[in-house]
C-alpha cells in the first residue's frame, strides 16, 4: 500500500531527476543552482516552462541561448556575480514568455540592444542590482499585454533618453525606475506609451523633470518622485495623475497651479502646507465656476429641496412648485457644482501649518503696515536728529540712539513680514517652505530677537541711568560717564547678538517645542532658550518698575520739583510702565505656557499678539522718550531750518533757550550754567532746581 502511494506521488509531481549532470528538473522547471555551471546548458528540456539560473559562474549569455522553447513562460537569472554580458537575441522569439528576472548581477555591464525582441506575451521585466549604464532597449519587445517594467537599484544608470520605452507594449505599462542613479531625464522620454505608473523614488541625484517628459504619452495615473531632489513638476501632462507621491522630496517647495491636477484623488507629500493648496483649490473652483457663481443663491434656496419626479428630468420643489425656465444642462451643471471631488492629502495641515496667509486677516494686514511704517519712520527720525544735533553727545543721547536703533530693527522685521505677506497672498502654501527654511525667515528671526532683547536691555539701562542721576544728583563724582555707558551697551549688543544668532545655528526652534515630539536634547535646549529669554525680560521689567517707583518717590519731594512737573513726570512714567507691561505680559504668558507643553493659543491667534502687542514698545519708545520732549522738537526745527524749512519755529526755540539759560544763570550765580549741559540732561528725569 505504501509503495503504491509513493508511486502515485511521483507520477503527480512528475519529477525528472538526472535531466542534466549538474542542474535538476522539477516537473517542467529547469534549475541550475551550482557554481560549477559556467555557461547556459545546451541540453535543457525543450518543454520547460521555467528556467532558473541562481548562484552560477556564467560570464556571458550567448546569442540564442533560449531559442526553441515554445512553452517557456519564465526566465530567472539571479545572484550571478560573474555575469558580465547578455548578447543579442537571447530573449527573442519566445512566444509564451511572460516573465524575465535579471537581478543581483553586479558585474553585468552590457545588455545588447537587440537582446529583447518579439515577446508578445511578456508581462513582467525586472532588471535589478546590476552594473549596466543605460536603460536596455525595449522597443522591439512589442508585447500585446499589460507590462510591468522594473529597473531598480542600478546605480550606474545616469540618464533616461527620449523614446526609451516606445514599442515596449501596445497596452498599458507601469514603469518603476526606483533606487537607480538617474540624474537626467530627457524630454519625450515616455513617448509612445500608455503609462499607468511612473516610479522614480530613490533617485537621489535627480533634480528636475523636463516639461515635456510626458509629451506623446498618455498618463501616468500614478507618479512617485519620493526621495529625489526634484524641485519642480513639469508643466505638461499632470492632468491624468490620480495619485501623486512626493514624500521626502524636500526640494519640491512649490507646486504647479492646482487646475493642472484635474484628476487628482490622493497626494502623499512632504510638507503639510502643500495640502492647503488642494483644499483652497476646491473652494476657488466652486467660486469661479460661472454657473455656481451666478445662480448659486437661487439654486441653493430651491434646488436642494427638490425631488426627482420622472425620467424626463422634470423636477418639483418640496412645496409643489415646478422648476421652470431652467434647462436640463443647467440642472446637471448645478449638481456637478455640489459634487466636487476632494483630494485626500497627507500630511494634513496642523497647528504650526494652518491653511492661511502669514497675516490671516485683512485687518491685521492693514495694521502691520501702519505699525511698521510708524516704527521705521519714528525711530529713523530719532536717530537722524540725535546724531546730527549740535548739542553735546551725552550719555542720555547715546542711550537713546541705541534704543532707537533697536526699535528700528523691530520695524524692519515687521516690514519684512508685511512684504512677504503681500508677495505670498492667497498662495502662501507655495512659498511657505522657502520662507520657513530660507534666509528670509532666518533674517526675520534674527532681527526680532536682536531688536527685542537690545530694546529691553537699553530700556533697563536708561531707567537705571535716570534713577542713578536723580538719586546722586548732588554727587558729581558718581556721575555716569560716557565710557561707562559704552561698556555697558557693548555688553548688551554682544548679549543680544548671541541670543539672536543661536536659533540660526539650531539651538532653538519653536517647531521642536511642539507637544507632538519626544523630549530630546534639542527640545530641552529649545525650552531652556525660551525660558532664559523670558526670565531676562521679566527681570528687566521688574527693574524698570522698581526704578520708576524710586524716581516717582524722589520727584514727589516738593523741594525737588514743582507740582505741575511732578504730575507730568508721574503720567509719563505710568505710560512707560504700561506700554512695557502690555508688550511683555501677553507674550511672556503664552510663551511660558507653550514651553511647558500647555499651549493656550494657536498660531493663527498668535498673529494678533505679533501685530498688536509685540511691537508696541518699538512704536511708543521714540515718541515717549524723544519726539514728545521739548528739546527733541527744538533739535528737529533747528535741523530743518538748516534745510530751509521751519525757520520761524526754530527761532522761537532759540529764543526760549537763550532766555532759559539767562534765568538759570541769574538764579544760580555761583554755577557756570551752559546750554549744552542743560540740554544734555533733558532726556533724563533729573531735578530741575536745587
Secondary structure, DSSP 8 states (H G I E B T S, - for coil): -HHHHHHHHHHHHTEETTSSSSSEEETTEEEE--TT--S--S---TT-SEEEEES----EE-TTTTTT-SS--EEEEES-TT--EE-TTTEES-TT--EEEEEEETT--EE-TTSEE--TT--EEEEEEE--SS----TTT-BSS-EEEEEES-TT--EE-TTSSTTSBSSEEEEE-TTS---EE-TTTTTT-EEEEEE-TT-TT-----TTTTTT-B--SEEE-TTS------SSSGGG-SEEE-TT-TT------GGG-TT--EEE-S-HHHHHHHHHHHHHHHHH-HHHHHHHHHHHHHGGGEEE--TT--EEETTS-B--S--HHHHHHHHHHT-----EEES---TTS-SS-SS-SHHHHHHHHHHHHHHHHHHHHHHHHHHH-SS---HHHHHHHHHHHHHHHHHHHHHHHHHHHHHTTT-HHHHHHHHHHSHHHHHHHHHHHHHHHHHHHHHHHHHHHHHHHHHTTT-GGG---HHHHHHHHHHHHHHHHHHHHHGGGTS--GGGG-TTS---HHHHHHHHHHHHHHHHHHHHHHHHHHHHHHHHHHHTSTTTS-HHHHHHHHHHHHHHHHHHHHHHHHHHHHHHHHHTT---S-HHHHHHIIIIITTHHHHHHHIIIIITSHHHHHHHHHHHHHTT--HHHHHHHHHHHHHHHHHHHHHTTTS---HHHHHHTTTS---S--
